[in-house]
């Protein structure tokens, strides 16, 4: 629309002004000029020679002042901001003096040619003064915009430093956690290796060998394993090991064999636990390495944003200093691209929003400043024309007044009288014709524009072949209405694209959450299944060994009793662990179904919460936590149970991991109550150690966590926030303090229309 408007303005602008000016002059300027000419004639006739000389002097003074004012205008354009005000003041003072002299000169005008010249010079001088005022205003506005751009750039740098500082602290936490996990992995690996060595020695002497050297090797291997256990802060296990070794002294018969069996059983249990722990530590170290790489990339990207902002600001200052509009336009596009880059960084949402706002505000100021530069260039071109016209007019007036003194004669009175009469008649006739030529078309244009405003689709205004300003106004209105229609269609298409993009983001978030659920289920089931598999393998080996002893007639009663005990214990371990795995699968069944389908359905909240908490039983029991559920019977929700399950699961697990010190027991309360018409409040509260205000302010930031040493990634509450706000159409709040636990309140609508779900939900 702007380009079309520029086209309209470029279409004969001077001719359009002359059309208006000719009518105005025809109505008012000519009669006034003729009247002034008639009033001054008598005085001019008496002192025409003196007046001619005075007029020539005034015209020369006006010409000189205009030249000086032009120089001050040029000085204003090239001067730095602090020196512009004095230059502008000197320009306006010279223009005011020239205008005053022009008024004095108009009093000495004797002929229409002189009056018209003075009038044109006065109009030119007025236009020049007005254009200088607009130039000063435009320069002041541009200077203010440049200062605002500098402030926005400084704000962006500060925000970038803040985001980089946060990311740097997060990187340090990840490195510290990775170091600790590696140390634990090496200690656990040492324990497993020593335990395997001891098991091999004990198995070799399991037939009741009384070989002193073999027993000494067993004891030395046990001392090595005990040392590794104590190095890992497991003194109790080390003492238990040495006690078992002491029960199987050298030279014993039945008692020694039983002691070896007990020692071997104890070693097997130790290996099962520590091998599982070693595998888990391997996975955590690999995951932390991935997070470390991502965090370092984020920190580097944030630093690159600061560097890009500094370079962009410097290049912009250079472009504006030389009034390079093309370069400024290119830099504006680079600023928009920089905002898109910031939008893709996985940093704090609040800091990210402020950084994007700062960049876009800076970009808006740059675009406005570029428009201001164009306006200044246009004003300078117009002022150059006005300066030429004004100086030429002043010089022409000087020549006119000098030559007029030589053209005095007796026919002046008759000419003046005839001119006055003719002027009055022409003025009255012109006023009548001009009034009729303006008011009639103006009323028709008014009616057409009112009708077009009421019904934009009624069609374009009929302007006919009019080439005056009324025709220009009608064509501009038609262009404006057409462009509005084009912009509206483009806006609707952009909104459709935005909706599709939002749906894609929600689907990505859902798949990430589903991956976390699958990883959690696999981790929970892996332990009992792994224990059962190890137990079954060991039972098979012992059964084959028992068969070999029986076939060789070497079976003793003590060996039979030990075998029966081992088989009994193995059966119990198999049964308990497989039962536990089956219970976990059943508990996760509905939750997993909701996660996979992402369906919108109506369900009874209390029963659903009970099933969900049951599926979290292994995590809660491991932490020594109990859960109490308070929910009204019969309360039904029509929403997305998969998303809600992810929210409750993450809040409960977050409380279990972060709310209590290692080994500390506690209680979680999951309660539901009405929060207003059509809304409920779901509260997850713990009686743990609580959070400091600094931690509470950052809990929803991605990758922020206080428990990386326990394997936390810092994404759980960030996912919770997105699910509550985007999918469940609710709000989430947190209340916590050191020593008084933590309380999360999720406010949700009872019914969420399925049509409001993100695409793919």
C-alpha atoms as one frame of an Amber mdcrd trajectory, in Angstrom:
protein
   0.000   0.000   0.000   2.902   2.280   0.784   4.372   1.831  -2.688   1.008
   2.637  -4.309   0.648   5.742  -2.139   4.160   6.810  -3.133   3.131   6.329
  -6.759   0.124   8.588  -6.220   2.314  11.222  -4.602   4.877  11.008  -7.401
   2.224  11.523 -10.048   2.695  15.235 -10.843   2.993  16.578  -7.235   3.797
  20.117  -8.402   0.851  20.188 -10.786  -1.470  19.076  -7.968  -0.179  21.864
  -5.726  -0.645  24.388  -8.495  -4.201  23.232  -8.985  -5.002  23.959  -5.343
  -2.878  27.066  -5.248  -4.457  28.485  -8.412  -7.932  28.191  -6.970  -6.926
  29.622  -3.616  -5.070  32.481  -5.265  -8.010  32.988  -7.602 -10.382  33.297
  -4.658  -8.257  35.242  -2.165  -4.731  36.073  -3.185  -5.451  38.025  -6.367
  -8.174  40.319  -4.896  -6.043  40.924  -1.808  -2.971  41.665  -3.912  -4.944
  44.014  -6.161  -6.466  45.762  -3.139  -3.063  46.214  -1.549  -1.725  47.478
  -4.867  -4.535  50.029  -5.147  -4.093  51.190  -1.529  -0.372  51.718  -2.005
  -0.598  53.419  -5.393  -1.001  56.975  -4.125   1.955  56.738  -1.796   4.026
  55.026  -4.495   3.313  57.769  -6.989   4.603  60.413  -4.571   7.717  58.627
  -3.555   8.130  56.055  -6.252  11.800  56.717  -6.822  12.663  56.445  -3.134
  10.460  53.392  -2.812  12.137  51.749  -5.795  15.559  52.298  -4.261  14.371
  51.069  -0.829  12.781  48.049  -2.462  15.993  47.226  -4.261  17.941  47.502
  -0.995  15.413  45.277   0.820  15.461  42.724  -1.997  19.278  42.638  -1.877
  19.209  42.218   1.909  16.650  39.430   1.554  18.818  37.742  -1.051  21.871
  37.961   1.227  19.953  36.591   4.244  18.668  33.709   2.167  22.215  32.802
   1.149  23.338  32.912   4.791  20.308  30.830   5.846  21.173  28.261   3.176
  24.694  28.004   4.562  23.299  27.468   8.074  20.986  24.776   6.685  23.985
  22.981   5.157  25.911  23.341   8.437  22.946  21.829  10.320  22.901  18.803
   7.998  26.585  17.924   8.434  27.012  19.031  12.076  27.078  16.556  14.982
  23.917  16.482  17.177  25.321  18.862  19.841  26.009  21.560  17.212  22.720
  21.338  15.336  20.637  23.480  17.663  22.809  26.658  17.225  22.814  26.197
  13.446  19.020  25.778  13.398  18.566  28.851  15.616  20.711  30.963  13.271
  18.731  29.685  10.266  15.381  30.601  11.803  16.715  34.013  12.878  17.882
  34.784   9.333  14.596  33.446   7.884  12.590  35.600  10.321  14.605  38.691
   9.342  14.111  37.905   5.660  10.385  37.400   6.259  10.184  40.739   8.074
  12.030  42.440   5.221   9.703  40.697   2.754   6.728  42.160   4.631   8.299
  45.598   4.470   9.004  45.104   0.775   5.395  44.103   0.126   4.318  47.516
   1.414   6.346  49.149  -1.351   4.961  46.989  -4.182   3.493  49.176  -6.940
   2.738  46.831  -9.829   1.044  43.438 -10.060   4.318  41.995 -11.253   6.009
  43.212  -8.068   3.159  41.976  -5.843   3.135  38.559  -7.477   6.889  38.321
  -7.158   6.722  39.271  -3.475   3.868  36.818  -2.916   5.775  34.013  -4.613
   8.926  34.876  -2.682   6.931  34.993   0.569   5.377  31.605  -0.162   8.781
  30.192  -1.086  10.316  31.599   2.110   7.442  30.227   4.186   7.818  26.827
   2.544  11.559  26.931   3.161  11.015  27.774   6.850   8.367  25.082   7.249
  10.590  22.518   5.560  13.471  23.480   7.841  11.193  22.996  10.842  10.207
  19.557   9.572  13.877  18.766   8.931  14.761  19.748  12.519  11.901  17.631
  13.872  12.899  14.678  11.700  16.542  14.982  12.787  15.523  15.163  16.470
  13.261  12.131  16.080  16.008  10.169  14.331  18.499  11.095  17.046  16.030
   9.950  19.686  15.476   6.697  17.802  19.226   6.156  17.546  19.515   6.604
  21.318  16.646   4.168  21.824  18.387   1.694  19.515  21.544   2.022  21.625
  19.520   1.390  24.791  17.860  -1.661  23.238  21.233  -2.974  22.091  22.678
  -2.502  25.598  19.646  -4.285  27.065  20.145  -7.165  24.598  23.834  -7.475
  25.576  22.899  -7.498  29.272  20.239 -10.161  28.688  22.699 -12.217  26.643
  25.258 -12.024  29.458  22.596 -13.066  31.958  21.558 -16.068  29.832  25.200
 -17.027  29.265  25.929 -16.757  33.021  23.009 -19.059  33.789  24.092 -21.531
  31.128  27.686 -21.400  32.409  26.496 -22.257  35.922  24.413 -25.103  34.503
  27.467 -26.366  32.581  29.525 -26.339  35.789  26.832 -28.369  37.557  26.807
 -30.905  34.719  30.621 -31.247  34.826  30.597 -31.703  38.613  27.877 -34.323
  38.353  29.709 -36.111  35.530  32.904 -36.205  37.635  31.050 -37.680  40.607
  29.261 -40.263  38.428  32.603 -41.296  36.887  34.165 -41.689  40.341  31.264
 -43.857  41.492  31.469 -45.899  38.275  35.149 -46.638  38.885  34.472 -47.603
  42.531  31.577 -49.889  41.569  33.694 -51.417  38.787  36.477 -52.108  41.286
  33.994 -53.773  43.663  32.566 -55.952  40.865  36.045 -57.021  39.720  37.180
 -57.886  43.270  33.913 -59.725  43.944  34.305 -61.805  40.767  37.882 -62.715
  41.797  36.686 -63.745  45.261  33.797 -65.764  43.815  36.212 -67.665  41.565
  38.482 -68.515  44.547  35.556 -69.528  46.786  34.050 -71.678  44.025  37.399
 -73.403  43.598  37.477 -74.326  47.310  33.730 -74.990  47.614  34.226 -78.779
  48.042  35.529 -78.214  51.575  39.202 -77.911  50.654  41.508 -77.573  53.632
  44.387 -76.310  51.550  45.960 -73.529  53.614  47.215 -71.735  50.495  43.712
 -71.713  48.924  42.214 -70.410  52.158  44.869 -67.720  52.346  44.074 -66.679
  48.774  40.367 -66.493  49.660  41.124 -64.346  52.685  43.442 -62.024  50.721
  40.813 -61.626  47.979  38.200 -60.904  50.671  40.511 -58.250  52.180  40.870
 -56.624  48.721  37.066 -56.596  48.250  36.541 -55.204  51.761  39.050 -52.430
  51.003  37.162 -51.533  47.832  33.870 -51.491  49.770  35.300 -49.198  52.450
  36.677 -46.879  49.771  33.103 -46.639  48.467  31.829 -45.753  51.984  30.254
 -49.227  52.463  31.903 -50.251  55.710  28.869 -52.304  56.781  29.185 -54.537
  53.690  32.945 -54.863  54.286  32.392 -55.966  57.909  29.726 -58.469  56.825
  32.134 -59.932  54.266  34.970 -60.379  56.755  32.558 -61.970  59.233  31.499
 -64.537  56.618  35.142 -65.262  55.754  35.883 -65.821  59.437  33.100 -68.456
  59.668  34.863 -70.810  57.253  38.232 -71.444  58.937  40.884 -73.649  57.425
  40.596 -77.331  58.290  36.832 -77.393  58.923  34.594 -80.002  57.329  30.842
 -79.503  57.359  31.097 -76.113  58.986  33.621 -74.927  56.383  31.422 -75.991
  53.483  28.412 -74.222  54.958  30.538 -71.118  55.489  31.683 -71.226  51.851
  28.078 -71.597  50.699  27.003 -68.592  52.762  29.997 -66.574  51.548  29.271
 -67.505  47.920  25.584 -66.565  48.325  26.582 -63.230  49.829  28.980 -62.557
  46.925  26.275 -63.389  44.348  23.863 -60.900  45.904  26.586 -58.250  45.981
  27.373 -58.844  42.307  23.703 -58.600  41.294  23.272 -55.268  43.046  26.568
 -53.707  41.940  26.402 -54.927  38.343  22.952 -53.373  38.077  24.304 -50.194
  39.656  27.243 -50.170  37.204  24.933 -50.456  34.194  22.773 -47.627  35.528
  25.860 -45.460  36.097  27.057 -46.167  32.537  23.708 -44.918  31.204  23.752
 -41.817  33.421  27.318 -40.906  32.392  26.392 -41.235  28.696  23.290 -39.086
  29.211  25.280 -36.438  31.111  27.866 -36.329  28.322  25.043 -35.624  25.855
  23.650 -32.873  28.099  27.138 -31.402  28.501  27.620 -31.133  24.727  24.173
 -29.554  24.288  24.762 -27.104  27.155  28.167 -26.039  25.756  26.607 -25.509
  22.324  23.869 -23.377  23.897  26.419 -21.265  25.802  28.469 -20.748  22.627
  25.338 -19.832  20.646  24.361 -17.288  23.339  27.836 -15.732  23.195  27.585
 -15.591  19.394  24.304 -13.671  19.772  26.082 -11.013  21.865  28.909 -10.747
  19.316  26.421 -10.529  16.437  24.472  -7.816  18.276  27.640  -5.758  18.835
  28.673  -6.079  15.188  25.164  -5.268  13.999  25.032  -2.150  16.184  28.431
  -0.960  14.914  27.515  -1.505  11.274  24.176   0.226  11.825  25.869   3.271
  13.361  28.231   3.458  10.366  25.343   3.149   7.871  23.283   5.846   9.614
  26.300   8.149   9.852  26.657   8.151   6.052  22.847   8.075   5.517  23.098
   4.751   3.644  19.433   3.744   3.462  20.059   0.557   1.454  22.562  -0.722
   4.013  20.220   0.159   6.882  17.427  -1.838   5.221  19.712  -4.882   4.882
  20.721  -4.539   8.555  17.050  -4.467   9.553  16.552  -7.839   7.851  19.628
  -9.173   9.672  18.116  -7.986  12.971  14.918  -9.930  12.245  17.034 -13.007
  11.438  18.906 -12.548  14.744  15.551 -12.558  16.588  14.704 -15.875  14.918
  18.073 -17.296  16.034  17.404 -16.264  19.645  13.940 -17.861  19.443  15.567
 -21.234  18.708  17.879 -21.237  21.774  16.918 -23.614  24.671  17.280 -20.916
  27.366  15.005 -19.421  30.039  11.632 -18.476  28.416  11.515 -15.114  30.247
  15.046 -14.075  29.210  14.443 -15.389  25.700  11.233 -13.323  25.371  12.977
 -10.181  26.642  15.883 -10.714  24.222  13.501 -11.149  21.266  11.515  -8.068
  22.340  14.747  -6.028  22.615  15.884  -7.117  19.132  12.507  -6.409  17.542
  12.227  -3.033  19.307  15.714  -2.210  18.013  14.676  -3.371  14.549  11.497
  -1.258  14.644  13.551   1.809  15.620  15.951   1.081  12.757  13.115   0.823
  10.231  11.580   4.037  11.581  14.997   5.738  11.478  15.457   4.593   7.874
  12.071   6.071   7.009  13.175   9.251   8.784  16.338   9.368   6.658  14.215
   9.050   3.531  12.024  11.863   4.819  15.100  14.011   5.488  16.451  13.334
   2.003  13.086  14.271   0.521  12.993  17.438   2.617  16.527  18.347   1.554
  15.597  17.946  -2.109  12.488  20.059  -1.620  14.484  22.648   0.338  17.049
  22.864  -2.472  14.244  23.680  -4.875  12.741  26.149  -2.407  16.134  27.831
  -1.865  16.619  28.236  -5.613  13.103  29.606  -6.009  13.456  31.987  -3.043
  16.872  33.348  -4.043  15.832  33.709  -7.676  12.666  35.438  -6.521  14.627
  37.852  -4.316  17.044  38.652  -7.149  14.133  39.088  -9.549  12.479  41.463
  -7.094  15.682  43.495  -6.925  15.763  43.796 -10.723  12.040  44.583 -10.851
  12.195  47.408  -8.320  15.224  48.960  -9.989  13.633  48.817 -13.461  10.267
  50.009 -12.219  11.637  53.439 -11.339  12.219  54.081 -15.063   8.658  53.139
 -16.109   6.639  55.812 -14.394   3.984  57.649 -16.386   0.679  59.372 -16.392
  -1.224  56.242 -17.399  -0.559  54.662 -13.957  -3.712  56.128 -12.294  -6.001
  54.988 -15.108  -4.343  51.583 -15.153  -4.658  51.284 -11.389  -8.350  52.214
 -11.404  -9.119  49.839 -14.260  -7.081  47.109 -12.596  -8.859  47.558  -9.286
 -12.290  47.340 -10.894 -11.305  44.384 -13.006  -9.684  42.667 -10.012 -12.752
  42.996  -7.869 -14.989  41.634 -10.625 -12.611  38.819 -11.425 -12.230  37.979
  -7.724 -15.983  37.778  -7.208 -16.460  35.698 -10.371 -13.525  33.446  -9.486
 -14.886  32.956  -5.982 -18.255  31.908  -7.381 -16.767  29.544  -9.979 -14.239
  28.046  -7.579 -16.891  27.513  -4.913 -19.111  25.714  -7.403 -16.196  23.623
  -8.772 -15.146  22.499  -5.281 -18.306  22.100  -3.181 -20.249  19.982  -5.670
 -17.593  17.308  -6.305 -16.625  17.414  -2.632 -20.169  16.501  -1.558 -20.259
  13.641  -4.063 -16.868  12.411  -2.816 -18.114  12.622   0.781 -21.198  10.521
   0.049 -19.138   7.952  -1.862 -16.520   7.620   0.915 -19.211   7.251   3.610
 -20.861   4.502   1.583 -17.472   2.813   1.029 -16.693   2.980   4.777 -20.034
   1.318   5.571 -19.644  -1.350   2.851 -15.962  -1.934   1.912 -16.977  -4.460
  -0.700 -19.338  -2.079  -2.523 -16.733  -1.299  -5.182 -14.384   1.558  -6.027
 -15.347   5.220  -6.043 -16.232   6.640  -9.446 -13.702   9.447 -10.036 -14.332
   9.909 -13.736 -11.600  11.879 -15.493 -10.933  14.312 -12.649  -7.268  15.299
 -12.381  -7.542  17.597  -9.372  -7.001  16.843  -5.702 -10.503  15.434  -5.261
  -9.746  12.860  -7.939  -6.440  12.063  -6.198  -8.299  11.595  -2.892 -10.815
   9.225  -4.477  -8.080   7.176  -6.166  -6.128   7.033  -2.888  -9.259   5.782
  -1.078  -9.749   3.080  -3.738  -6.113   2.019  -3.411  -6.389   1.937   0.391
  -9.504  -0.258   0.363  -7.942  -2.636  -2.185  -4.763  -2.939  -0.151  -6.772
  -3.615   3.020  -8.372  -6.592   1.287  -4.964  -7.912   0.200  -3.499  -7.459
   3.688  -6.502  -9.174   5.282  -6.078 -12.234   3.029  -2.347 -12.351   3.788
  -3.055 -12.079   7.517  -5.489 -14.993   7.394  -2.922 -17.133   5.590  -0.263
 -16.182   8.194  -2.630 -17.146  11.021  -3.228 -20.516   9.380   0.541 -21.091
   9.116   0.930 -20.126  12.780  -1.733 -22.643  13.815  -0.009 -25.427  11.874
   3.358 -24.556  13.424   1.864 -24.580  16.910   0.356 -28.028  16.272   3.749
 -29.368  15.158   5.412 -28.077  18.329   2.773 -29.689  20.553   3.217 -33.033
  18.739   6.998 -32.829  19.270   6.484 -32.163  22.970   4.113 -35.107  23.247
   6.595 -37.486  21.615   9.367 -36.291  23.943   7.159 -36.960  26.977   6.220
 -40.413  25.619   9.919 -41.213  25.274  10.483 -40.288  28.899   7.597 -42.544
  30.006   8.966 -45.496  28.013  12.433 -44.928  29.502  10.948 -44.845  33.006
   8.946 -48.047  32.468  11.996 -49.816  31.034  14.120 -48.700  33.981  11.516
 -49.860  36.514  10.961 -53.285  34.920  14.639 -53.839  34.081  15.658 -54.359
  37.723  13.253 -57.225  38.684  13.624 -58.888  35.262  17.418 -58.636  35.494
  17.437 -60.099  39.002  15.143 -62.946  37.884  17.334 -63.702  34.857  20.521
 -63.735  36.955  18.871 -65.953  39.578  17.597 -68.426  36.959  21.055 -68.614
  35.369  22.715 -69.257  38.720  20.119 -71.883  39.644  20.789 -73.677  36.373
  24.545 -73.735  36.979  24.110 -75.029  40.532  21.656 -77.694  39.350  24.146
 -78.968  36.761  26.921 -79.030  39.400  24.613 -80.899  41.786  23.844 -83.514
  39.098  27.556 -84.069  38.432  28.237 -84.644  42.148  25.279 -87.000  42.455
  26.343 -89.053  39.427  29.867 -89.341  40.837  28.606 -90.575  44.219  30.282
 -87.590  45.867  27.094 -86.040  47.247  27.115 -85.347  50.976  24.337 -84.306
  53.267  25.740 -80.835  53.826  25.937 -80.296  50.086  22.332 -81.531  49.652
  21.089 -79.171  52.376  22.990 -76.225  50.844  21.592 -77.078  47.385  18.007
 -77.267  48.651  18.485 -73.915  50.436  19.890 -72.305  47.318  17.063 -73.651
  45.157  14.493 -72.422  47.686  16.031 -68.993  47.849  16.312 -68.842  44.035
  12.661 -69.829  43.614  11.637 -67.128  46.053  13.703 -64.511  44.214  12.272
 -65.605  40.853   8.700 -65.486  42.121   9.002 -62.148  43.916  10.797 -60.354
  41.072   8.572 -61.703  38.293   5.487 -60.826  40.353   6.877 -57.348  40.847
   7.480 -56.963  37.089   3.913 -58.119  36.328   2.502 -55.628  38.864   4.527
 -52.832  37.295   3.300 -53.717  33.798  -0.304 -53.761  35.003   0.100 -50.450
  36.848   1.622 -48.786  33.793  -0.904 -50.278  31.363  -3.581 -47.541  31.400
  -1.050 -44.745  31.737   0.902 -46.088  28.752  -2.294 -46.474  26.732  -3.178
 -42.831  27.414   0.338 -41.703  26.497   0.356 -43.616  23.215  -3.117 -42.686
  22.067  -3.210 -39.108  23.349  -6.982 -39.427  23.159  -9.523 -37.008  24.547
 -11.907 -38.850  26.851 -14.010 -38.523  29.994 -12.762 -40.390  33.089 -13.438
 -40.574  36.848 -10.590 -38.640  38.469 -10.256 -40.425  41.834  -9.979 -43.938
  40.331  -7.590 -42.611  37.660  -5.350 -40.966  40.298  -5.287 -44.182  42.338
  -4.083 -46.206  39.329  -1.468 -43.600  38.454  -0.046 -43.453  41.990   0.006
 -47.272  42.091   2.187 -47.278  38.976   4.597 -44.982  40.817   4.800 -47.325
  43.816   8.378 -48.580  43.160   9.769 -45.042  43.048   7.919 -44.013  46.196
   8.850 -47.135  48.167  12.481 -46.756  47.195  12.431 -43.257  48.660  10.458
 -44.294  51.757   7.532 -42.033  50.864   3.831 -42.531  51.427   1.068 -40.912
  49.367  -2.374 -39.793  50.484  -5.027 -39.086  47.842  -7.992 -36.817  48.580
 -10.464 -36.434  45.738 -14.278 -36.129  45.670 -16.050 -39.278  44.547 -17.678
 -39.138  41.134 -15.675 -36.142  39.898 -15.230 -36.609  36.124 -12.949 -34.755
  33.743 -13.284 -34.470  29.969  -9.704 -33.771  28.916  -6.476 -35.496  27.844
  -5.501 -38.108  30.468  -2.120 -38.769  28.857  -0.985 -35.161  29.295  -2.478
 -34.979  32.800  -0.706 -38.237  33.731   2.614 -36.798  32.619   2.004 -33.705
  34.754   1.131 -35.653  37.946   3.946 -38.186  37.387   6.572 -35.480  36.951
   5.345 -33.565  40.023   5.397 -36.708  42.229   8.805 -37.874  40.967  10.162
 -34.318  41.318   9.060 -34.260  44.965  10.612 -37.689  45.607  13.967 -36.764
  44.015  14.349 -33.151  45.107  12.177 -32.795  48.201  14.056 -35.075  50.613
  17.636 -35.846  51.562  18.964 -39.343  50.943  17.352 -41.783  53.375  14.775
 -39.318  54.706  11.153 -40.499  54.769   8.126 -38.307  54.169   4.592 -38.015
  52.894   3.048 -36.647  49.693  -0.504 -35.303  49.563  -2.387 -35.346  46.250
  -5.652 -33.469  46.702  -8.382 -32.157  44.407 -10.957 -29.454  45.164 -13.218
 -27.043  43.288 -11.552 -23.816  42.139 -14.590 -22.029  40.717 -17.299 -22.672
  38.154 -16.129 -25.350  35.758 -12.589 -25.511  37.210 -10.695 -27.692  39.685
  -7.433 -27.321  41.574  -5.114 -30.352  41.703  -2.543 -29.919  44.501   0.652
 -31.988  44.903   2.301 -31.123  48.244   5.215 -32.617  50.162   6.637 -32.097
  53.648  10.235 -32.056  52.457  13.014 -29.533  52.734  11.458 -26.933  50.372
  13.169 -24.476  48.010  14.948 -21.147  48.318  13.459 -18.139  46.466  16.288
 -18.241  43.884  15.599 -21.900  43.051  11.821 -21.336  43.004  12.226 -18.516
  40.456  14.017 -20.848  37.978  12.299 -24.219  38.386  10.474 -23.975  35.034
  13.664 -23.097  33.080  14.921 -25.869  30.739  17.972 -27.825  32.041  17.839
 -26.175  35.481  18.106 -28.700  38.350  19.608 -29.007  41.829  20.050 -32.801
  41.722  22.232 -33.628  38.741  24.248 -35.928  41.024  21.097 -38.075  41.249
  20.632 -38.204  37.466  18.165 -35.316  37.133  18.155 -33.550  33.733  16.259
 -30.346  34.580  13.538 -30.913  31.945  10.691 -32.355  34.057   9.079 -29.145
  35.322   9.700 -27.397  31.993   7.634 -30.146  30.317   4.983 -29.858  33.068
   4.621 -26.127  32.424   4.163 -26.604  28.654   1.621 -29.427  29.084  -0.502
 -27.508  31.629  -0.605 -24.288  29.614  -0.745 -25.584  26.019  -2.548 -28.941
  26.133  -4.665 -28.797  29.319  -5.482 -25.057  29.003  -4.717 -24.436  32.674
  -2.317 -22.659  35.013   0.370 -23.859  37.435   1.692 -22.141  40.565   4.277
 -23.115  43.190   4.588 -22.173  46.854   7.678 -23.231  48.776  10.180 -22.176
  51.376  13.189 -23.669  53.152  12.024 -26.198  55.758   8.306 -26.012  54.932
   7.979 -28.276  51.906   6.711 -27.515  48.399   3.161 -27.139  47.083   2.302
 -27.217  43.353  -1.239 -26.075  42.454  -2.511 -26.940  38.955  -5.773 -25.183
  38.058  -7.613 -26.917  35.202 -10.965 -26.656  33.417 -13.282 -29.612  34.044
 -13.896 -29.906  30.315 -11.461 -29.171  27.484 -12.983 -29.435  23.986 -11.189
 -31.974  21.841 -11.026 -29.373  19.064  -8.711 -27.219  21.214  -6.061 -29.908
  21.454  -2.737 -29.377  19.686  -2.524 -31.230  16.389  -1.782 -34.863  16.925
  -2.926 -34.922  20.552
